[in-house]
């Protein structure tokens, strides 16, 4: 991951630590294996610190589920690349999890979630690294669980923003 510009006041490491701690609180330490927790936090941190206009960071942040559809469903030319399949899975996870409430009216998020889980399974099947294969399989099989945790985190953060707004005034 590239470093965030200093005027934003947050580094990639700080974003990762924020999402890791918050996801751990939401998911509960007993139910969330640390490797999966760290992976999910890294997905959220990456997309939180990557612009949709970025050409330097991979994967770039998707503008919407329509972008995911155009890039990964309509164009199947790179479906043999495990990194591309993982990127597709991570974008589906973030959009159908963390942003589910915002996208539900415009998209069939459950269809995209099913697609995201299949992207992770495809990435596992294409990968050569044993540890990576295990993680990607787990992400594919527990996609729904992690969607739920990301959605819970997003809701909690929105509620905190409202509380903060009222306490500052």
N, C-alpha and C positions, 0 to 999 in steps of 0.2 A: 504494500500500500504506500502511496505517496503521502508526504506530509501535507497537512492542511495549511493554507496560507496563514501567516501569523496574525493578520487582522481579524480572523474569525475567533481567536481566543481559545480554540480547542484543538488538541492534537488527535491523531488517530488513536494513540494509546489511551488518552483520556476518554474518548468516545467508546472504545472497547471496554474499558473499566466500568464506565457508566452503564452500558447495556448489560454487561456480565452481572453486575451487582443487582440491577433492577430485575432482570430475568430470573435470577436465582431467588429473589424475594417473591416474585409472582409464582414461579413454578414450585418452589419448595425444594430444599436441598435433597430430600429423600427420593423424590420422584424424577429428578433431572440428573442424568449422568453428566459428570463434569465436562467430558469431551464434547458431548452434544450441546451442552449449555454454552461452552466457549465458542463452538462453531456458530450457533445462532447469534450470539453476541457479536461475533465478527461479521456476520452477514449484515446485521443492523448497523453496526459501526461503519462498515464499508459504504453502504448506501447513504448513510447520514452525512458522510464526508466526501461524497463523490457527486459531482454535478451531472445532470442529464445531458449537458453539452460537452462533457469531458471526452476527449479523444485519447488521452494519455492513460486513463485508468481502465482496468478490465476487471469485471464487467462494468460498463457504464450504468448509471442509474436509469431504469426505464421510466418513461414519462407516464405510462399507464399499462393496463393489461392489453390494450390494443397494440402497443409497441411489442410486447412479448409475443403476441399472436403473429404479427408481421415478421418479426425477426426469427422466431424459433419454430413456428408452425408452418407458415407459408413457405419459408425457405428451409428445406430439409438437407441442404447441401453439406452441412457440417455436423450432421447427427452421428457421425462416427468419431467425433472428437470428445473425449471425456470432460475436458475443461469447458467446452461449449455447453455440454449437457448439464454440467454442474451449475454453470452460470444461469442457464435457463431455469433450473430448479430453484436456485436461490432467489431469482427475481420473482418467480411465482410464489415462493414462500413469503417473502417480504410483503408483496402486494396483497395476497389473499389472507395474510395473517395480520400484520401491523396496520395495513390500510383497508382491511375488509369492510369496515363500517362506511367508509367513504366511497368504496367502489361497488358495493352490493347493488345499488340502484341501477347502475349502468352496465354491469357485467354479471355473468353467471360465475361467481367466484368459486363455487364448488366444482364446476367443470375445470377451471384453471387450476384449482388445488389438486385435482386428480391428475391433471397433466404435469404439474410440478413434481408430484411423487414419482410419476413415471420417468421424468427427466433424471431424477436422482438415481433411480434403479438402472436406467440406461448408462449413466455415468459410472456406476459401480461395475456394470458388466464390461465396460470398455477400458476401465482403469487397469493398471498393472501393479500398483502398489497395494500390498495386502492391508495395511492399516487404513489407507484411503478407501479401499473397497468396503471394509467393515463400516466405516463412518457413513459413507454414501448410502449403503444398504439401510442402515439405521435411520438415516434422514428420510429415505423413501418410505420405509415402513411406519415411521412415527411422524410423518408429515402433518397429519391431523392434530396430533398432540402439540407440536411446535407452533402450528397456526393458532391454536387456542391460546397458548402462552403469549405469543406475540400480540394477539388481539387484546388479551387481558392487560398486558403492559401498556399498550396504546391507550386503552380506556382509562387506566390508572393515571397516566401522564396527562391526559386531557382533564381529568377531574382535579388533579393537583394544580394545573394551570388556572382553573376557575377559582380554586381556593386561594391561590397566591394572588390573583387579581383582586379578590375581595379583601385580603388582609393588607395589601399595599395601600389601597385607597384610604 
